[in-house]
Structure formats: structure tokens, C-alpha cells
């Protein structure tokens, strides 16, 4: 039997990159996967790839920065698949801008996606998890949340440092309810997140590497608690 047979996994940011790779990896292990993102066509493409491989996938379009959309999407996926066992907060956004030129809009879109979105999606599943005394939340952070940032990274790096603190607080709060929280901090990864560099660096981490780490956390015994997993550095940066 596959390691996650019958478990319900919701992945946001699932239309491409790490989110898509995580959804596909979990489905291959028998999980029923709910896919969330803003672009329906891209979500459907990922869902079809999972179904073609014999897996189960459902799609729910939502902007994770909007509470009503998140609540509706999770309700749709719960109705189709069942109560959520695992949530993967994979959505992420970066806009390079130095302090002097930073706009309020650029700041807000990064913090609303990278921080507020984690809170809204986690809130949408956590009461069910508390009631069932079981669950796992995996937040996808970044090595940028562990090391000093560089020019242009004020909003993005700040949001990833914030996510580190938020994840630790979540872990402490939810542990008495038998809910695990893990933060994965990938190094530089070859995904559409860096569109100008995608496919040019075979020595960078791949989205599938992050998916393997997430799968490792999800398939460990519930008695094993990993609060933070840092996925190494490359010669080219984080």
C-alpha cells in the first residue's frame, strides 16, 4: 500500500513549480489531492497529469489573499475529497524592489501572499484537524528566511523571516492537538518562480527535490516532529 493511501492533501500554489511537484508526489503515494491556485487552466493541467497516472485530484480556484475565496475553496475540496489531513502552504511571490523605490502595492502583494495567505489557509482547515486530533501543516519558506537579505529583497526576505516565526508559533500552539507543523526552507530552486533563469541551471535544486522533502515529512511516524527542515545551499546562492 502507498504511504499516504486515502489521505486528503490540499496544496495551494499547486498550478506550477514546487506546488505542482508536491501535489504530484503526494498523489503518487495514494493521497487524494486538492489543488488551489488562481489560474484554473494551469490547475486543471496538473490535475489531469495526476489523473492520468491513476491518482485522484480536485481543483478549487482561489486567491489565497482573500478569506472568502479560501473558505469557499477548502469547503469545495472537503466536500469532494473529505476532511483535510495535510495542508501544504506552497504559494509564494517575490517582487525585487529596494527601499527607496518600494511601493505599497509591491509590499502588500508579497506579505499578503507569503504570510497572510498561510494564515488564511491554515485557519480554513485547522478546526477540523483540532476536532479530529490529527493533522499536518507544511509551510514552504526559503533559505532567505535564515540568512541576511540582499538589495531588492526587503519585502520578500522579511516575509520569509516572518513565516519562520509564525511556523514556530503554530507548531507550539497545535502540538497539544496532535497537529504537526513543519517549515521547509528550500535553497535556490529551478522553477517558474525565477522565469528569467528557469531551465538554465541544472545544478540548482529542482521542484521535485522539494517535493521529496515534503513527502519525507508527511510519511514519517506522527511521533516524529520536525519543526524546520533546511534544504541546503547551492554554489549560486540560497
N, C-alpha and C positions, 0 to 999 in steps of 0.2 A: 504493500500500500504506500502511496506517496505521502511525504512527510506532513503536508497540510491538507490532506483529503477532507473535503467538506467544509473547511473553514471559510468564513466570509472576510475578504480583504478589500478595503476601499483605499484606492490610491489617487490622490489629487496630483495635478500636473502630469497626468498619465497620457497625454497626447503625443509626447515625444521624449527623447533624451532619457534621463535616469528614470523618470516616472514610467515611461513605456516599458523600459527594460525590466524594472521591478515588477510591474504587472504581469509581464510575460513569464518571468521566472517563477512567480508565485503560482500562476495558473498551471505551469508545467508540473508543479508539485501537488496538484489536486485542489487548489483553492478556487473558490468561486469569487471572481474579481469584479469589483465595481470601479469603473473608470470615471474620473471627474476632471474637467478642464473647461476652457471657454470655447474651444473650436470643435463643433460636432463632427465635421468631416474627418478630422485627424483622430478623434476618439474612436469613431466607427472603424477606421482603418486598423487601429491597434486591436480593437475588439474582434474584427474579422480574422486577424492573424492568430489570435488566441483560439477562436472557434475552429479555425482550420486545422489547428494542432490537436483538436479534441477537447479543448478547455471550455470553461463557462465564463462569459463576460457580459456585463451590462453597462450601459452608458448613461451618464447624467451630466448635462451641460450646466456649468455654474462658474461664476466669478467668485473665487473664494474670499474676496474682499467684501462681499455683500452677504450679510447674515441670512436674509430671506432666501436667497438663492442656494446657499449652503444647506439650510434646513430642508428645503424642498428636494434638493438633490439626494441628500442622505436618506430622506424618507422614501424616495423612489427606489433607491438601491436596496434599502432594507425590505421593502415590500416585495421586490423581485428575488432577492437572494437570501434574506434572513438577517438576524441581528449581526452586527459587525463585531468580529473577533479581533481584527487587526486593522489599524489605520496607519497609512504611510503618508506623511505630510511632505510631499516631494516638490511642490510648486516653489519656484524661485525666480527672482528678477533682479537684474543689475543694470544701472544706468551710470556710466562713468561721468562724474562731474566734480570739479574742485569747488571748494568752499565759496570762493568769490563769485562763481557763476551758478551755483546750485539754485534751482528753482524749487518753490514749494511743491509743485506738481511732481518733480523728479524724486524729491524726498518722500512724499506721501505714497507714491505708487510702489516704492521699494519696501517701505516699512509696513504698508498695508498688506502687501503680498507675503513678505518674508516673516512677518511677526503676527500681525492681526489675523491673517489667514490661518495660521497654525492654531491660534486660539479659537477661532470660529469653528473650524472643522473638528477640533478636539472636543469642544463643547457639544457639538451635534451628536457625538457618539458616546460620550463618557457616562452619561446617566444610565444608559443600557448596560454598559460594562460594569458600573458600580452595582447595579441591581443583580447582575449575574456573577459578581465576584470573580471576574476573569477578563483579561484583555491585554493588548499590546499596542502601544503607540510608538511609531518610529518617526522621528523628525530628521529631515535631511538638512544638515547645516553646511559648514565649509571650514576648511583649514584657515580661511580668512577670519574666522571667529576665534582663532587661537594665537595668531601672530599679529604684530603691528601692521597696520594697513599702509598702502602707498597712496600717491596722488590720485585723486579721482574716485577713491573708494569710500569716502566718508559715510555715505548713506548705506551702501551695501555692507561694508565691513561692520559698521555699527549695528546693523540689523542682525548680523550673524553672531556678534558678541552677545546681543540681547537674547537671541534664541538659545544660546548656551545656558544662560541664567534661567530662562523660562523652563527649559527642559529639565534642569536640575530641580527646580521647584515642583514641576509636575510629577517628577519621579517620587519625591518625598511625600507629596500630598496623596498620591494614588496608591502607593505601596500598601497601606493598610487594607485596601480594597482588592488586593491581589492583581493589580494592574501594573504592568511594567512599562516604563518609558525609556527609550534609548535614543541618543543623538548620534547620528553618523556624520562625520566630518570628512568628506572626500577632498583629496588634493585636486590639482588641475585635471579636468576630465574632458575628453574629446566628445562634445555633444553640441547640438544646435544652440546651446547657451552662449557659445562663442562662435557666432556664424562666420566671422572672417577667418577663423582658424580651423574650423571643422574639417577633419579628414587629413590635415597636414602634418600631424604629429603622432606617428604610430607608437612612440614611447610614452605618451600620456596615458593615464588611466582611461578605460572605456566605460561606458554606461553599464555594461554587463558586469564589470568588476564591482561596482557599487551595488548592483542587484544581488550579487553573490554574498556580499557582506550583510545586506538586509535579510536575505534568506537564512544566513547563518544565525542571526539573532532570533529570527522567527521560529526556527526549528530546534533551538536549544530547549532543554528542560525548563519549565516555569520556575524551578528552584534556582536557576542561574540568572542573576540580574546583572546586565551590562548597562551601565548608565551612559557610557560615552565610548565611541569607537572611532579612532582617528586613522584615516586610510592613507597614510604615508604621503611623502612629498616626491616630486619628480625633479629632474635636473632643470626643468624650465620654470619652476615656481611652486605654488601650493599644490 
